[in-house]
Amino acid sequence: RLSQLEALGGGGGAWLERGSLGEVRDGIRGYSLAGRLNEALAAYRALMARFPAHVTREDLYLGAMAAKSVGELELAVTWLSAHLDARGWSSASGLSFLGTLLAELSRPHLAARVFAA
């Protein structure tokens, strides 16, 4: 399916700009499974920009993980914070992930506050 979508877009990511919600989600899955994390992140960006009403808490969390994996820590913090806003700030895994991101961003005081929560 991923190769079909890429062929429709002329071999690039142009299909992300005009594909359906289902096609963008297929792209996220395909790129993620193929280990193509930069492309997966691009697909998450397209999902969140083009279909904001359909973004789930899981999209935010997995998008944050993809962003962290390619070194986009600020974006990961933004999406993870939105995930925690939607899920509730009592998520131990979400808070641990956020604390780790803040520590990696050299914000030890914020990280300590998150870990203490």
GIVENTA-V181177 format. One record per pair of residues at least 24 apart in sequence whose ideal C-beta (glycine too) atoms are under 7 Angstrom apart, sorted by sequence separation. I is the first residue (numbers start at 0). GAP is how many residues later the second one is. If there is no record, write none. Layout:
# GIVENTA-V181177
i gap
I GAP
I GAP
This chain:
# GIVENTA-V181177
i gap
1 24
76 24
0 25
1 25
40 25
75 25
76 25
12 26
15 26
39 26
40 26
56 26
59 26
15 27
23 27
1 28
72 28
0 29
1 29
12 29
16 29
36 29
40 29
56 29
15 30
20 30
56 30
40 31
72 31
1 32
36 32
37 32
72 32
20 33
36 33
60 33
67 33
